[in-house]
């Protein structure tokens, strides 16, 4: 589990966050975000078997 706050909440920020955490939490079953649209595509692309 991790929490990360950034000034920007865009696709690039979402990808950076996911790359940093997927090494440690590679078998996550659920990812919970605030459902910002910029998170949707990176999560679907990088975490195909994970519920969002």
Backbone atoms as SQL, in Angstrom:
CREATE TABLE atoms (id INTEGER PRIMARY KEY, chain TEXT, resi INTEGER, resn TEXT, atom TEXT, x REAL, y REAL, z REAL);
INSERT INTO atoms VALUES
  (1, 'A', 1, 'UNK', 'N', 0.848, -1.165, 0.000),
  (2, 'A', 1, 'UNK', 'CA', 0.000, 0.000, 0.000),
  (3, 'A', 1, 'UNK', 'C', 0.893, 1.227, 0.000),
  (4, 'A', 2, 'UNK', 'N', 0.471, 2.239, -0.756),
  (5, 'A', 2, 'UNK', 'CA', 1.260, 3.452, -0.833),
  (6, 'A', 2, 'UNK', 'C', 0.354, 4.631, -1.114),
  (7, 'A', 3, 'UNK', 'N', 0.753, 5.768, -0.638),
  (8, 'A', 3, 'UNK', 'CA', 0.046, 7.019, -0.903),
  (9, 'A', 3, 'UNK', 'C', 1.061, 7.983, -1.465),
  (10, 'A', 4, 'UNK', 'N', 0.673, 8.683, -2.506),
  (11, 'A', 4, 'UNK', 'CA', 1.603, 9.599, -3.147),
  (12, 'A', 4, 'UNK', 'C', 0.836, 10.814, -3.634),
  (13, 'A', 5, 'UNK', 'N', 1.247, 11.986, -3.223),
  (14, 'A', 5, 'UNK', 'CA', 0.602, 13.227, -3.642),
  (15, 'A', 5, 'UNK', 'C', 1.547, 13.997, -4.547),
  (16, 'A', 6, 'UNK', 'N', 1.003, 14.493, -5.645),
  (17, 'A', 6, 'UNK', 'CA', 1.792, 15.268, -6.590),
  (18, 'A', 6, 'UNK', 'C', 1.065, 16.554, -6.934),
  (19, 'A', 7, 'UNK', 'N', 1.820, 17.524, -7.435),
  (20, 'A', 7, 'UNK', 'CA', 1.207, 18.768, -7.891),
  (21, 'A', 7, 'UNK', 'C', 0.333, 18.525, -9.111),
  (22, 'A', 8, 'UNK', 'N', 0.762, 17.613, -9.961),
  (23, 'A', 8, 'UNK', 'CA', 0.018, 17.328, -11.186),
  (24, 'A', 8, 'UNK', 'C', -0.677, 15.987, -11.076),
  (25, 'A', 9, 'UNK', 'N', -1.875, 15.925, -11.638),
  (26, 'A', 9, 'UNK', 'CA', -2.639, 14.679, -11.641),
  (27, 'A', 9, 'UNK', 'C', -2.989, 14.355, -13.082),
  (28, 'A', 10, 'UNK', 'N', -1.983, 13.949, -13.821),
  (29, 'A', 10, 'UNK', 'CA', -2.186, 13.655, -15.236),
  (30, 'A', 10, 'UNK', 'C', -1.683, 12.249, -15.547),
  (31, 'A', 11, 'UNK', 'N', -1.737, 11.887, -16.810),
  (32, 'A', 11, 'UNK', 'CA', -1.342, 10.543, -17.232),
  (33, 'A', 11, 'UNK', 'C', 0.117, 10.260, -16.889),
  (34, 'A', 12, 'UNK', 'N', 0.981, 11.216, -17.113),
  (35, 'A', 12, 'UNK', 'CA', 2.408, 11.022, -16.827),
  (36, 'A', 12, 'UNK', 'C', 2.644, 10.766, -15.332),
  (37, 'A', 13, 'UNK', 'N', 1.955, 11.514, -14.490),
  (38, 'A', 13, 'UNK', 'CA', 2.084, 11.321, -13.044),
  (39, 'A', 13, 'UNK', 'C', 1.569, 9.945, -12.628),
  (40, 'A', 14, 'UNK', 'N', 0.483, 9.503, -13.247),
  (41, 'A', 14, 'UNK', 'CA', -0.063, 8.178, -12.931),
  (42, 'A', 14, 'UNK', 'C', 0.907, 7.077, -13.332),
  (43, 'A', 15, 'UNK', 'N', 1.503, 7.201, -14.508),
  (44, 'A', 15, 'UNK', 'CA', 2.471, 6.201, -14.973),
  (45, 'A', 15, 'UNK', 'C', 3.681, 6.158, -14.051),
  (46, 'A', 16, 'UNK', 'N', 4.182, 7.305, -13.651),
  (47, 'A', 16, 'UNK', 'CA', 5.330, 7.365, -12.749),
  (48, 'A', 16, 'UNK', 'C', 5.007, 6.677, -11.417),
  (49, 'A', 17, 'UNK', 'N', 3.832, 6.946, -10.895),
  (50, 'A', 17, 'UNK', 'CA', 3.414, 6.326, -9.639),
  (51, 'A', 17, 'UNK', 'C', 3.312, 4.809, -9.774),
  (52, 'A', 18, 'UNK', 'N', 2.699, 4.341, -10.858),
  (53, 'A', 18, 'UNK', 'CA', 2.533, 2.901, -11.053),
  (54, 'A', 18, 'UNK', 'C', 3.867, 2.190, -11.242),
  (55, 'A', 19, 'UNK', 'N', 4.770, 2.758, -12.035),
  (56, 'A', 19, 'UNK', 'CA', 6.079, 2.132, -12.238),
  (57, 'A', 19, 'UNK', 'C', 6.819, 1.984, -10.918),
  (58, 'A', 20, 'UNK', 'N', 6.740, 2.996, -10.083),
  (59, 'A', 20, 'UNK', 'CA', 7.461, 2.962, -8.826),
  (60, 'A', 20, 'UNK', 'C', 6.908, 1.889, -7.887),
  (61, 'A', 21, 'UNK', 'N', 5.618, 1.639, -7.955),
  (62, 'A', 21, 'UNK', 'CA', 5.001, 0.709, -7.019),
  (63, 'A', 21, 'UNK', 'C', 4.826, -0.700, -7.555),
  (64, 'A', 22, 'UNK', 'N', 4.830, -0.889, -8.856),
  (65, 'A', 22, 'UNK', 'CA', 4.620, -2.229, -9.401),
  (66, 'A', 22, 'UNK', 'C', 5.781, -3.167, -9.104),
  (67, 'A', 23, 'UNK', 'N', 6.971, -2.648, -8.922),
  (68, 'A', 23, 'UNK', 'CA', 8.097, -3.509, -8.558),
  (69, 'A', 23, 'UNK', 'C', 7.870, -4.152, -7.190),
  (70, 'A', 24, 'UNK', 'N', 7.375, -3.363, -6.265),
  (71, 'A', 24, 'UNK', 'CA', 7.189, -3.851, -4.903),
  (72, 'A', 24, 'UNK', 'C', 5.868, -4.597, -4.741),
  (73, 'A', 25, 'UNK', 'N', 4.817, -4.092, -5.364),
  (74, 'A', 25, 'UNK', 'CA', 3.476, -4.685, -5.247),
  (75, 'A', 25, 'UNK', 'C', 3.051, -5.260, -6.588),
  (76, 'A', 26, 'UNK', 'N', 3.781, -6.193, -7.109),
  (77, 'A', 26, 'UNK', 'CA', 3.529, -6.698, -8.460),
  (78, 'A', 26, 'UNK', 'C', 2.263, -7.541, -8.558),
  (79, 'A', 27, 'UNK', 'N', 1.747, -8.037, -7.457),
  (80, 'A', 27, 'UNK', 'CA', 0.568, -8.903, -7.509),
  (81, 'A', 27, 'UNK', 'C', -0.640, -8.252, -6.850),
  (82, 'A', 28, 'UNK', 'N', -0.830, -6.979, -7.082),
  (83, 'A', 28, 'UNK', 'CA', -1.988, -6.280, -6.525),
  (84, 'A', 28, 'UNK', 'C', -3.259, -6.773, -7.192),
  (85, 'A', 29, 'UNK', 'N', -4.309, -6.907, -6.410),
  (86, 'A', 29, 'UNK', 'CA', -5.597, -7.344, -6.940),
  (87, 'A', 29, 'UNK', 'C', -6.529, -6.163, -7.183),
  (88, 'A', 30, 'UNK', 'N', -6.344, -5.100, -6.404),
  (89, 'A', 30, 'UNK', 'CA', -7.224, -3.938, -6.496),
  (90, 'A', 30, 'UNK', 'C', -6.379, -2.679, -6.397),
  (91, 'A', 31, 'UNK', 'N', -6.688, -1.700, -7.234),
  (92, 'A', 31, 'UNK', 'CA', -6.082, -0.376, -7.138),
  (93, 'A', 31, 'UNK', 'C', -7.211, 0.609, -6.904),
  (94, 'A', 32, 'UNK', 'N', -7.091, 1.405, -5.862),
  (95, 'A', 32, 'UNK', 'CA', -8.124, 2.381, -5.535),
  (96, 'A', 32, 'UNK', 'C', -7.553, 3.773, -5.764),
  (97, 'A', 33, 'UNK', 'N', -8.219, 4.532, -6.614),
  (98, 'A', 33, 'UNK', 'CA', -7.837, 5.918, -6.875),
  (99, 'A', 33, 'UNK', 'C', -9.079, 6.783, -6.737),
  (100, 'A', 34, 'UNK', 'N', -8.918, 8.063, -6.982),
  (101, 'A', 34, 'UNK', 'CA', -10.068, 8.958, -6.941),
  (102, 'A', 34, 'UNK', 'C', -10.805, 8.987, -8.286),
  (103, 'A', 35, 'UNK', 'N', -10.545, 7.998, -9.140),
  (104, 'A', 35, 'UNK', 'CA', -11.195, 7.819, -10.445),
  (105, 'A', 35, 'UNK', 'C', -11.000, 8.993, -11.397),
  (106, 'A', 36, 'UNK', 'N', -9.896, 9.659, -11.283),
  (107, 'A', 36, 'UNK', 'CA', -9.552, 10.691, -12.247),
  (108, 'A', 36, 'UNK', 'C', -9.328, 10.028, -13.599),
  (109, 'A', 37, 'UNK', 'N', -9.834, 10.599, -14.662),
  (110, 'A', 37, 'UNK', 'CA', -9.783, 9.964, -15.976),
  (111, 'A', 37, 'UNK', 'C', -8.359, 9.709, -16.460),
  (112, 'A', 38, 'UNK', 'N', -7.401, 10.508, -16.037),
  (113, 'A', 38, 'UNK', 'CA', -6.026, 10.306, -16.499),
  (114, 'A', 38, 'UNK', 'C', -5.403, 9.035, -15.932),
  (115, 'A', 39, 'UNK', 'N', -5.984, 8.446, -14.902),
  (116, 'A', 39, 'UNK', 'CA', -5.464, 7.206, -14.329),
  (117, 'A', 39, 'UNK', 'C', -5.977, 5.964, -15.045),
  (118, 'A', 40, 'UNK', 'N', -7.097, 6.069, -15.731),
  (119, 'A', 40, 'UNK', 'CA', -7.774, 4.900, -16.290),
  (120, 'A', 40, 'UNK', 'C', -6.924, 4.139, -17.295),
  (121, 'A', 41, 'UNK', 'N', -6.406, 4.799, -18.310),
  (122, 'A', 41, 'UNK', 'CA', -5.633, 4.110, -19.347),
  (123, 'A', 41, 'UNK', 'C', -4.325, 3.526, -18.827),
  (124, 'A', 42, 'UNK', 'N', -3.530, 4.260, -18.043),
  (125, 'A', 42, 'UNK', 'CA', -2.300, 3.641, -17.523),
  (126, 'A', 42, 'UNK', 'C', -2.568, 2.414, -16.656),
  (127, 'A', 43, 'UNK', 'N', -3.611, 2.445, -15.851),
  (128, 'A', 43, 'UNK', 'CA', -3.910, 1.293, -15.001),
  (129, 'A', 43, 'UNK', 'C', -4.344, 0.109, -15.845),
  (130, 'A', 44, 'UNK', 'N', -5.191, 0.341, -16.841),
  (131, 'A', 44, 'UNK', 'CA', -5.625, -0.759, -17.710),
  (132, 'A', 44, 'UNK', 'C', -4.465, -1.340, -18.502),
  (133, 'A', 45, 'UNK', 'N', -3.530, -0.506, -18.925),
  (134, 'A', 45, 'UNK', 'CA', -2.398, -0.978, -19.727),
  (135, 'A', 45, 'UNK', 'C', -1.360, -1.716, -18.883),
  (136, 'A', 46, 'UNK', 'N', -1.086, -1.235, -17.685),
  (137, 'A', 46, 'UNK', 'CA', -0.009, -1.778, -16.877),
  (138, 'A', 46, 'UNK', 'C', -0.469, -2.847, -15.888),
  (139, 'A', 47, 'UNK', 'N', -1.732, -2.850, -15.548),
  (140, 'A', 47, 'UNK', 'CA', -2.255, -3.767, -14.525),
  (141, 'A', 47, 'UNK', 'C', -3.487, -4.470, -15.074),
  (142, 'A', 48, 'UNK', 'N', -3.292, -5.318, -16.039),
  (143, 'A', 48, 'UNK', 'CA', -4.416, -5.922, -16.759),
  (144, 'A', 48, 'UNK', 'C', -5.299, -6.810, -15.896),
  (145, 'A', 49, 'UNK', 'N', -4.769, -7.458, -14.908),
  (146, 'A', 49, 'UNK', 'CA', -5.554, -8.366, -14.068),
  (147, 'A', 49, 'UNK', 'C', -5.946, -7.737, -12.737),
  (148, 'A', 50, 'UNK', 'N', -5.934, -6.421, -12.684),
  (149, 'A', 50, 'UNK', 'CA', -6.210, -5.711, -11.446),
  (150, 'A', 50, 'UNK', 'C', -7.517, -4.941, -11.564),
  (151, 'A', 51, 'UNK', 'N', -8.326, -5.036, -10.536),
  (152, 'A', 51, 'UNK', 'CA', -9.591, -4.309, -10.507),
  (153, 'A', 51, 'UNK', 'C', -9.333, -2.860, -10.119),
  (154, 'A', 52, 'UNK', 'N', -10.009, -1.949, -10.800),
  (155, 'A', 52, 'UNK', 'CA', -9.874, -0.525, -10.487),
  (156, 'A', 52, 'UNK', 'C', -11.242, 0.038, -10.234);
